[in-house]
């Protein structure tokens, strides 16, 4: 495990904001509607791995998703509750992780997203679902070949979420580019882009202070599983 690598200061021009400081290990908890919105469009199933589990925002909802057969979690931070504590940017780390059908994660951005996604794609039997800056589509050197050979089968364009406050702690700030949910389904034969305005997202909230309860998020997961929420 190489924690020092991720603790280095990074300058990600696609996401950095001059007035906002970054969190250690580029950790920002996912809002619940990231996961529920994904499940409205993609029926993840089988064994699911979460290689950047953080505080479990994604994993906690996938555990109540009835199509999840089994789940394992990983996080490089030894202080986070996880089954494994490995550096997901290193391909050798994945040799120690269990087999899985799907990988679902919100990886750290900057220089770390590309190697994690490429490793996840090689590991997953069926596919990968990841929450990434929409600019991940740009064919930068660290991912151009991968994107050309393995373009995402689905991209859900999400509204912006305020992960953090500015340095003064007076207002919620957003990144320069919104987050999208990228799906690489190895069974798919085409590509699709879907725009998801906030008015159509069940359980949407703009920042952590407005977050719905875990119980409500789990109710949304169950409603999706029962077919009570259509993709509109």
Buried (B, 14 or more C-beta within 10 A) or exposed (E): BEEEEBEEEBEBEBBBBEEBEBEEBBBBBBBBBBBBBBBBBBEBBBBBBBBBBBEBBBBBBBBBBEEBEEBBBBBBBEEBEBBBBBBBBBEEBBEEBEEBBBBBBBBBBBBBBBBBBBBBBEBBEBBBBBBBBBBBBEEEEBBEEBBEEBEBBBBBBBBEBBBBBBEEEEEBBBBEBBBBBBBBBEEBEEEEEBEBEEEEBBBBBBBBEEBBEBEEBBBBBEBBBEEEBEEE
